[in-house]
Amino acid sequence: MVEAGTDENAGDGQPPRRTAERLLGTVGSERRTAGSAESVAANSAWWDADADDYHVEHGEFLGVSDFVWCPEALREEDARLLGDVTGRDVLEVGCGSAPCARWLTARGARVTALDLSAGMLRYAAAANEATGIDVPLVRANAERLPFATETFDIACSAFGAVPFVADLPGTFREVARVLRPGGSWVFAVTHPIRWIFPDDPGPDGLRVTGSYFDRTPYVEVDADGNATYVEHHRTLGDFVRALSGAGLAIADIVEPEWPDWLTEEWGQWSPLRGALFPGTAIFVTRRTA
Ligand SMILES: C[S@@+](CC[C@H](N)C(=O)[O-])C[C@H]1O[C@@H](n2cnc3c(N)ncnc32)[C@H](O)[C@@H]1O
């Protein structure tokens, strides 16, 4: 859930830039390969640098103890994709400021919230203190989860980590490893169909400009060509293969529809596009053995 620019002081006739782009010296974007080490380094620095802007823009929408799955504002309170969480050990992967983890804790779950970015976890720690809901926070890469095998009953993620990891099969194997047999892994990502359109909430975002089958990552770069942000694309089939390869069976793929009452855009997510095609896919899966 990333979108372009908020630097009001650009003053050079160019479109405004996000603070993160300014801090990291981003000069443009390319489509090229990016491995795990490069993706982790770039995205860790990006989310550190973007944490303030992200929470100014989306903090109210996300809340401090609320579980919103996606820009279509589907709430766990209504969707119940995780089932009864009371007394369950839950891992949130890519938690950001961890509003979902606090919501789950308030409903009786024992939650651990993990994120790559110290900047995002600072917001999580501040919100823990403000709410008095003290969720344990762990800084780690989702590709290497620092937990013992079969520690959790449920793992969940609302746009955290999955779009940013280079090794999707390895990440799913890690999640499956830390889940107990029969445990659930439920995660929301940008719907794969969105890859064929430009990241534009308006009419220009309705034109097909890319191939669905092109998995080449989207990479923002600085003047030396170093990655400052990396996002990886997978087709629906790629997700299915990575999940089944990790021993995770798909129970559902939820494609939330844009609700009539919602007028708030989130980057490329808008009522215009939401009325025509899905923006989010939520995979509901279970460890089979
Ligand atoms: C779009 S934010 C979503 C955060 C939160 N779930 C929300 O809805 O606001 C993506 C989060 O994924 C985290 N992230 C990116 N790559 C990661 C990785 N490899 N391992 C763990 N977290 C990662 C980022 O630091 C960021 O906090």
Ligand as a Chemical Component Dictionary entry (heavy atoms), coordinates in Angstrom:
data_LIG
# 
_chem_comp.id                   LIG 
_chem_comp.type                 NON-POLYMER 
_chem_comp.pdbx_formal_charge   0 
_chem_comp.three_letter_code    LIG 
# 
loop_
_chem_comp_atom.comp_id 
_chem_comp_atom.atom_id 
_chem_comp_atom.alt_atom_id 
_chem_comp_atom.type_symbol 
_chem_comp_atom.charge 
_chem_comp_atom.model_Cartn_x 
_chem_comp_atom.model_Cartn_y 
_chem_comp_atom.model_Cartn_z 
_chem_comp_atom.pdbx_ordinal 
LIG C1  C1  C 0  2.155  -1.432 3.826 1  
LIG S1  S1  S 1  2.923  -1.636 5.404 2  
LIG C2  C2  C 0  1.635  -2.509 6.250 3  
LIG C3  C3  C 0  1.741  -2.342 7.728 4  
LIG C4  C4  C 0  0.479  -2.691 8.499 5  
LIG N1  N1  N 0  0.141  -4.077 8.351 6  
LIG C5  C5  C 0  -0.631 -1.784 8.025 7  
LIG O1  O1  O 0  -1.666 -2.274 7.544 8  
LIG O2  O2  O -1 -0.446 -0.573 8.158 9  
LIG C6  C6  C 0  4.121  -2.911 5.058 10 
LIG C7  C7  C 0  4.943  -3.313 6.265 11 
LIG O3  O3  O 0  5.703  -4.478 5.914 12 
LIG C8  C8  C 0  6.978  -4.339 6.518 13 
LIG N2  N2  N 0  7.957  -5.188 5.794 14 
LIG C9  C9  C 0  8.464  -4.996 4.549 15 
LIG N3  N3  N 0  9.309  -5.984 4.240 16 
LIG C10 C10 C 0  9.338  -6.828 5.292 17 
LIG C11 C11 C 0  10.046 -8.042 5.574 18 
LIG N4  N4  N 0  10.889 -8.585 4.691 19 
LIG N5  N5  N 0  9.849  -8.636 6.782 20 
LIG C12 C12 C 0  8.999  -8.099 7.703 21 
LIG N6  N6  N 0  8.313  -6.950 7.482 22 
LIG C13 C13 C 0  8.478  -6.320 6.299 23 
LIG C14 C14 C 0  7.279  -2.862 6.420 24 
LIG O4  O4  O 0  8.305  -2.461 7.303 25 
LIG C15 C15 C 0  5.918  -2.248 6.712 26 
LIG O5  O5  O 0  5.758  -1.967 8.077 27 
# 
loop_
_chem_comp_bond.comp_id 
_chem_comp_bond.atom_id_1 
_chem_comp_bond.atom_id_2 
_chem_comp_bond.value_order 
_chem_comp_bond.pdbx_ordinal 
LIG C1  S1  SING 1  
LIG S1  C2  SING 2  
LIG S1  C6  SING 3  
LIG C2  C3  SING 4  
LIG C3  C4  SING 5  
LIG C4  N1  SING 6  
LIG C4  C5  SING 7  
LIG C5  O1  DOUB 8  
LIG C5  O2  SING 9  
LIG C6  C7  SING 10 
LIG C7  O3  SING 11 
LIG C7  C15 SING 12 
LIG O3  C8  SING 13 
LIG C8  N2  SING 14 
LIG C8  C14 SING 15 
LIG N2  C9  SING 16 
LIG N2  C13 SING 17 
LIG C9  N3  DOUB 18 
LIG N3  C10 SING 19 
LIG C10 C11 SING 20 
LIG C10 C13 DOUB 21 
LIG C11 N4  SING 22 
LIG C11 N5  DOUB 23 
LIG N5  C12 SING 24 
LIG C12 N6  DOUB 25 
LIG N6  C13 SING 26 
LIG C14 O4  SING 27 
LIG C14 C15 SING 28 
LIG C15 O5  SING 29 
# 
